[in-house]
């Protein structure tokens, strides 16, 4: 008998034990299937982080963890769905920050309370935003200032795609236009990926969104990044200068994805999901997989996430008022 065969046979009881533990865990949870709800299209960063987490949460958190893309209303439909879901731990929301920290300032009748209607569980990932252009924009446009000068020549050139109206990407583009003395018009999509696809197809000049969403298209030579919006150059696009480097001194934007449970979820349910997510987000293949699309995997405690959310809510209130945008207008 070879060593490898002895090891394989010895591993059988251990494998059986792990399987039994997995079955016991999901049996005790009260559900065999859990769902992660995300408000954006399949293939985008919101979808990828949900699927990476879901793979690692099986079978310990639930026997099967599915991802559902409930798109529409700039991510609101997903939040509403989880708000109304049973508080049994089987339905999880994964959302970018904008839906919870910016939308309350731009919608007079937001169909959910971002604090009262959700139970914070954990941060999922952080990422920088980027401004990219496609084949509609001439190769001579190499910087954001070049683009603003080009856009000034015709109103039709001043449109840019965003993952949702009222998102950080939306406001970043508007503020860039104001800094350059040109009105840039945002065009909302159900996620950044559909916007980029329109841009590389020649129907849209520019897109503002997560830096990782552009990666595959930049590598294929179908679009190019003019700037990233972090405090320092993105490690995912180190050759691209930041907005600060290009003279936009106050424009530093970083967004995040996070996980929530429905309201009235018990502390035990929150902690159980938190443990599953913390383990999933620390897995080397998850860290590497998210890095491949420009996301930095990062978990947090429920209390830390709640504090981050409160801080962002306060931060964006005066900024939204300065911009003067309301989604109801």
Secondary structure as UniProt FT lines:
FT   HELIX           3..29
FT   STRAND          33..38
FT   TURN            42..43
FT   HELIX           45..56
FT   TURN            57..61
FT   STRAND          64..69
FT   HELIX           73..75
FT   HELIX           76..83
FT   STRAND          91..96
FT   HELIX           98..101
FT   HELIX           103..106
FT   TURN            108..109
FT   TURN            114..117
FT   STRAND          118..133
FT   TURN            135..136
FT   TURN            139..140
FT   HELIX           144..152
FT   HELIX           155..158
FT   STRAND          159..162
FT   TURN            165..166
FT   HELIX           168..179
FT   TURN            180..181
FT   STRAND          185..188
FT   HELIX           192..200
FT   TURN            201..202
FT   STRAND          206..210
FT   HELIX           211..219
FT   TURN            220..221
FT   STRAND          224..228
FT   TURN            235..236
FT   TURN            238..239
FT   TURN            243..247
FT   TURN            249..250
FT   STRAND          254..262
FT   TURN            263..264
FT   HELIX           267..282
FT   HELIX           284..291
FT   TURN            292..294
FT   STRAND          296..297
FT   HELIX           302..323
FT   TURN            327..328
//
